Amino acid sequence: MHIEFQGAARTVTGSMHVVHANGKKVLLDCGLFQGHREEAKRRNREFPFDPRSVDAIVLSHAHIDHSGNIPGLVKQGFTGPVYCTPATRDLCEIMLADSAYIQVRDAEYLNKKNRRKGEPPVEALYTPGDALKAMAAFRTLPYHRESEILPGVSVTFSDAGHILGSASVRLSVREKGRSFLLGFTGDIGPDDLPIVRDPEFMGEVEVLLSESTYGGKLHEPPVDREEHLRRDIMRTVERGGKVIMPAFSVGRTQNIVFILHKLKDANSLPDFPVYVDSPLAVNATEIFKKHPETFDEEISAHVRDHHDPFGFSRLKYIRNVEDSKKLNDSPDPCLIVSASGMCEAGRILHHLANNIGDPRNTIAIIGYQAEHTLGKRLVDGAEEVKILGSVHKRKAEVVKYNAFSAHADHEGLLSYAGRFDRKVLGKVFLVHGDEERAAALGEALVERFGYDTSIPSRGEKFEL
């Protein structure tokens, strides 16, 4: 039995790990890599293994950096099942279709440029038809029930507390007369994340693949983060500006809407309009409403009291492009939540282009920003940025919140790791984190628990 790390190794994107067990090949996640355009194009098109050789995929959750290249794998010959929770399956149905639409649209844009230059056309990474075909492979498993997915290979999902339907994965492998337990955290959420339940312990394992996104970093307490957001909104509204908030359509947008709902309920915010400008976020919110069984007690209480946790007065969900464009013409203060969360695609680019040059406005960055993204350049204080091919001078204020992250911070990850029996857990591999973050977490794991830790590079293989 061995494992090879082919994505989210010394980076936070493109989650993909291959487990060779009992003569079978199991893929843990199959995410899109996001980063330098040419590198991303190459890595997303060229799998480091034959897709036809993969027997099954076990998917931790629906975020595109974990699920987004399943249609690409199917397009290149994968014919096995994809196992996930029911809520993850429902989210993937809309997210993979949306991703396919973006792939086709991007290819059309590039081909217009290529025609003018006399260069050959490019093919979309995958199409809506590929995404639809991929969805036919999905099989759902509930939390907490061990299920055999291949001969000698069983999986159990536990709630990871990251987004709706997110799971930590426990693989039980029977090989050559012995049993072996391998754990994969997926993305672990913090204990105080709105909407979803706190992360559950997956049970004892002998080898653990742990995310390390916020190794060495601590989040603000929930009360402080909501007050900071309230103050930043008030300051912007008082000077007559707009708050432009890039947010991932699934998870982050719904969390922010619920927090704004609570602030409005408490009369802590003035009467100004809030827009969620993302068709995917609108569709995702409907799926959240379909899965109240995954909610934590706070939001369940809202539902019991007949409150819509994803709606309040002056909140408007926007689907069509014309209504989105009208937001740019409005001179009045408002808050616009739009995708993508790292400012790399989607309607947020148009809102940034139209508002970044006004010092009355605020750009509120509420999530992790990977290297080489527009969001990271904004967080780093760039005075000029390129948006949709044009250079813009940044005059708007930029504020950054790590506290709204759907990832556990340094202490949260250590707390989760400390629940394992140190006599059983023999090895920890740190994935889904930049090198500095993974190193900080690794040092703490050694110092506090004495775990044998490694930070694998892409392509590395380890015998287990």
N, C-alpha and C positions, 0 to 999 in steps of 0.2 A: 504494500500500500504506500502510495506517495502522493504528494500534492505539488502543483506548480502554480505560481502566481503570475497571472497574465494581465492584470489590470488593478487599478487602485493600489499599486505597489510604489511606495514613496511619493504618492500623490493622492488627491481626494476623489479622483474621477475615473470612470471606466471600470467599475467593479467587475472582476472576472477571475475566478479561481477554479482550477481543475483538480478534482479529486479522483485518483485512480484507485479503485477498490473492488476487490473480488472479481477482477477481470472486466469491470465496467468503468465507464468514464462519466462522472457527474460534474456538471458545471454549476458552481455557486455564483449566481448572478450573471448577467450578460449585458453590461451597461455601455452606453456611448461614452467615448473619451471626448472631453472638452478641453481645449487649450489652443496652442498655435494652430492656425487653420490648416496648413499643409500637413503637419504631424497628425492632427485629428483626422483629416481625410484619409491618410494612409492607414492609420491604426484601425479605424472603423471599417475600412474595406477589406483589410488583409488580416484574417484570423491567424493566430500562431499555431493552429492545429486544423485538421480537416473537420469541418462542421458535421460531416456525415458520421464521424467517429464518436460523437457525443451521444450517450444513451439517454440522458435526462438532464433537465435544468431544475434546480431548486432556487426559487426567487425569493429574496428577503423582503422586498417591497417595490412599490411602483415607480419611484423616482427614476427619471430617464438615465441618470448615471449608473443605475443598477439594472434597469429593464430595457433600455432603449435600443439595444442592438439585437434583440431576439428576432425581429423581422429580418434583419440582415443575415442572421444565422440560418433561419428557415429558407431564405432566398438562395443560400449557398449549399443547401442539402440536408440540414438537420430535420429529422422526422420524428424525434422522440417527444415525450410529454414534458410540460412545464408545470411544476408543482408550486402552489402559493396559497395564501388565504383567500377566502371569498371576496373580501373588500379589495385586496390587491388585484384580483382578477378584474373586478368591475372598474377600478381606476385605470388599469392597463388598457382596457378596451377603448377609453377615450384618449388616453395619453399617447399610445402608440399610433392611433389614427392621426392625432394632431402632429406628432413627430414626422409621420410619413408625409403629411401635407407640407410641412416645412422643408423636408428633403426635396420634394418635387418643385416647390416654389424656388428654392435656392438654386437648383439645377437649371430651371428656366431662366433665372436672372443671369447666371454664369454663361449660359449658352447665347444669350443676347450679346454679351460682351465678346464672347469667343467668335461669333459670326462677324462682328465688326473687325476683329483682328485677324480673321482668316484661320483661326485655330479650330481643332476638332471639337465636337460636342462632348459634354460630360453626361454621365448617367446618374440619376438620383440614387442615393445609397439604398433606398427601398421606397416602395410606393404604397398607397392605401390598400391595394390588393394584397401586397406582401404582409401588411399589418393584419389584415383580415384573416389571411391564411394562418398567421402565427397564433392568433387568438383561438383557433380551432384546436390548438395543441394544449391549451391551458386546462389543468385539473386542480380542483380546489380541495384543500384539507383544513379542518378546523384546528384551532389552537388545542394543545395538550393531548392530542391523540396520536400515538405512534402508528405509523403506516408504512408498510413495505412498498417501496417504489421500484425496486429492482431486486433480483434474487440476492439475498444476503445484505441488502442495504435498506435501512428504515430511516424515516425522518420524523421528528417531532418539532412543531412550531410553538414558540412562546411569544407573548406580546412584547415587542421591543420598545413600545412607547414612543415611537419616532413620528410616524404619520398613521393615518387610518390603515389598518390591516398590516402594518409592519411586523416583521417576525425575526426573532433570533432562531437559529437553526441548530438542531442537535442531530447529528448523523450517527447511527449505530451500524457498524459494519461487522459482519461475521466472515472471517477470512482465515483459511488454513487452520481451522480448529479453535480459533479464539475470537473474542468479541473486542471491538475497539470503538471508543466514543470520541467523536470530533465535534467541536462547537464552533459556530460562526455567529458573531454578535449581530451581523448586519449593521445598521446604524442604530445606536442606543440613544433613546431620548432622555431628557432630564426628568427629575421627579415631579416638576411643577408645570409641565407643559399643558396649556389649555386643551380641552376637548378629549384627547386620548388618555388612556390609563397610564400609570407609571410603569416603567419597564419591569418585567418579571424575570426571575432567575431561571435559566434554562435547565438547570440540573448539572450534576457532575460530568466532566469530560476530561479526557487525557491530553488532548491538544486543543488549543483555542486560537481561533483567528479573531482578533479584536480590532475594531475601528479605533482610530487615534486622532480624529479630526481636531479636537481641542486639547490635546496633550500639552500640559504646561500653561494652560489658559483657564481663567475662572470667569463665570458669568455673574452679572449683577443679580441680586435677589429680585424676585418677581414684583414686589411692591415698588422697588426703586425703578425698574424698567418702565412700568406703566406711568409713573410720575414723570420720568424723563421724557417719555413720548408725549404726554399731555403738555408739558411745558414747551417742548419744541413746536407742537402744533399751535399752541396759543400764541407763541412769539411770531410765528409765520403769519397766522391769520390777522394779528394786530397790525402787522406792517403791510397787509393787503396782498400777501403772496399765496402761492399754491405749494402744497406738500406733494412731491412726486416720490412714490414709494415702489421701487422694484421689488417684486415678491414672486416666489415660485407659486405656480397656480394651485398646486396640491399640497396642503398642509399649512404652509406659511400664510397664505392668503386667508384661509378659514380661521387660523389662530388670531390674526390681526383683526379680522371682522368681529370676532367674539370679544376681544379686548376693547375695541371701540364701542361695541354694544354695551359693555359694562360701564365704561366711562360716560357714555351718553345717559344710561340709566341713572347714574349717580349725579347727573347734571354738572359733570366736571368739564364738559366741552361746550363751546358755543354752538349755536344753530347754524351749521354750514354743511354743504353737501359733500358726501363721500361717494366715490365711484369705484367700482371694481370693473376695470376695463380689460377683460380677458375672457373670450368665449370658453377656453378650457377651464378657467377658474369657476365660471358659472356652472358648467357641466359637472365639475368635480364637487361643487357644493351640493348639488342635487344628490350625488352619490353618498356624500357624508350624511345627508338626511336619511338615506336608506339603510344606514348601518348604525343605529343607536346602540346596538349591543356592544359596540367598541368604545362607547363614551365613558369618561370618568364621572365621578359623582357630581361635580359642580355643574357641568353642562346638562347632565341627566335631570338635575333639579330644575333647571330652566325649562326643559322640555315638559316635565311634570306640571309646572306652573303655567303651561300653555304659552310660553314665550318661544318665538323663533330665534334661536341663538345666532343665526346667520342673517338676521334682518333687523332693521330699526328705521325710524323715520329719517328721511334725507339720505338713506343708502340706496344707491341704484346700481344694478348689475347691467353691464353693457355687452351686447353681443356683436352688433353690426358695425361695420367700418365707418359709416356716415355719422353715427352717434359718437363714435370715438373721436372723429375729426372735429366735431363741434366743441369738444372740451378745450381745444386749442384756441378757439375764438372767444371763450368766456373770460371776461376780465375779473370775475369775482373770486375770492378765496375759496379753495376747495382742497380735498385730499383725493389723489388718484393712485389707486393700487393697480399695478399692471405687471405683466410678465414680459421678459424673463427675469429671474432673480439675480443673475449675474450680468444683466444688461447686454447680453450677446445677441439677442434676436427678439422679434415680436414687437408689440405696440409700444412697449416702454421706450424703445429707441426714438420714436416720433415724439413722445412726451418730453423726453430729455432734450431732444434737438430744439423743441419749441420753448423750453423753459429754463435751460441751463444758463442762459445769458442774462437773466433778470435777478438782481441781488435781493429782491423781496422774497424769492422762492427758496424752498429747502428741498434737497434731495436726501431722503431718509433711507439709508442702507441698513437692512434688518437681517442680513444673513451672511454666511461665509462667502467670500469672494476668492475664487481660484486665481492663480497667477495668470498673467497675460489676458485677463478679461477687462472690459470697460469698467465694470464695477470695481475691480481692484485698483485701476488707475484713479478713479474718483476717490476711493478711500485713501489712497496715498497722496492726495492733494494736488493732482495734476491741474495746472492752470489752463491747459489747452488739451482737448481730446477730439478724436475723430469719431463722428457719428454719421452713419449712412453715407460715408464717403466724403463728408465735409468736415473741416476743422472748426470747432466751436470754442470760444473763450468761456471759461467757467467763471461766472459771477455769483451763481446761486450758492447758498450755504450747503455744506455737506455734513450730515451727522451720521454716526455709525453706532449700531446697537448689536452687541454679541448676545445680549440677554434674551433675545427672541429666537435664538437658535433652537432647532429641533434636535440638536445633538447634546448629549451629556458633556459637561466640561471636565477638566482634569480630575477634580475630586469625585465627580459622578462616575467616571470610568474606573477610577481606583476603587470606589465603593463596590461597583459591580464585580470587578476582578477579585475583590477580597472575599466574596461569597463562596468561591470555590475551595474545595479541600486541597490544601497544598501537598498532601501525600498522594493525591490522585492526578492533579494537573501537572504534567511534566514539561510542557512547552507552550509558550505564547508567541504567536506571530502577530506583529503589529502592521495593519494595513489601513487603507483609507485615511491617510494623513501625510502632510508634507514631512520631509525628513526631520526638520527641526521639531515639529510637534510629536512625531513618533519617537524620536530620541528622548524627549523630555518625559513622555509617558513610560518608555522603557526603563529609564534610570529609576523612576519612582517605583515601578513594579519590582525591580530587583532589590531596591533599598527597603521597601516596606514589606514585601512578601517573600523575597528570595526566588522569584520565578525565573526560569531560564527563558530569556526573550530574544527574539530575532526580528530584524526589520528587513524583509525580503526585497530584493530588486525584481524588476519585471523580467520574467523568464526563468527565475531561479526555481529549482526543484529540490524537494526535501523528502527523504524517506522517513516514514512514520513508524 
